Amino acid sequence: MKKAYIMLCMAGCAAGILAGCGGKIEQTAEPFLYGDLTEVGDEYVVVGFAQVGSESDWRRANTNSFNETFTEENGYYLLYEDGQQKQENQLKAMRNFILQEVDYIVLDPIVETGWDGVLEEAKDAGIPVILSDRYAETADASLYTCWVGSDFEEEGRRAGEWLAMYLENRGRTREEIRIVTLQGTPGSTAQLGRTEGFGQILEQHGNWTMLDRQSGDFTQAKGEEVMEQFLEDYEDIDVVVCENDNMAFGAVEAIRKAGRTCGPDGDIIVICFDAMEAALEAMMRGEINAAFECNPLLGPEVDEIIQALERGEPVEKTRYVEETYYDTSMDLETILENRAY
Ligand code: GYE
């Protein structure tokens, strides 16, 4: 283990600003770890975590998972940087970590491209980079140690298959089904995979029409804005696919303001991805039809990887976490009682 000297983090990025939280998200984690040249003892494994931001409930749970896992009691010293949904901030954070000679870098890349340069710098400095949640497209796979996260394409297919089954159960296989999509941050793995997976099932159904797809950047405020526009632009929307829970909350709000109804008893089917507690509660209120789970608890997964690397063992290059889905036909109350997020 190297000895790391923790310097002042980028002061310009101090505020943990929440985009479009609509009162549903609270900032729980410290956005940056400040320190004045604190010397960290050799007994700690120093991990620099370049997080995407704090745009959603999922993100908050993900950050908490790292904060709870990478504690001093567990032998870690965690440097946490909130990129505030800007690649530029994440690049700066990574360069800071390299300068500080951390033992490991954990990167959750906001988008898939544009990382080769900084990954090469980390490699030259001998610092392993673990990709968590979102993926980074690299020219050379040896630039990162491994990736752990969700099978986003499978999540998208699962949502499409659920919709097909739902419509079939309601005898709507012949009717034209008019769909809109609120997409996540363009170029992020979660957006690309969910769009692709759902698109594969869309292609199999001649009666489904994708009217429009626009980005709501994974936030509630933008989700609401885009849905408002969709409702003005298109008549008879049957389904809104929201690439995360928070955009679904925004969509539900826009639907309500437009005097329309949604959920199992309404006229617009709402489906979303993440399936965090608040989405299950919205399903219980009859606002959302189905939520496709995305597991945010990646802290323990990355911990296992680092422990294996510390023992000098090889690690799998790609590691998927298990996921399921929920809809209003299930006993959501009981499910919520036993749920960690
Ligand atoms: O679905 C969304 C968040 O990358 C899986 O990012 C993550 C996504 C998640 O903003 O809520």
Residues whose N, C-alpha, C, O or C-beta is under 5 A from the ligand:
A	BS01	GYE	E55 S56 W58 R59 D133 A190 F218 E243 N244 D274 C294
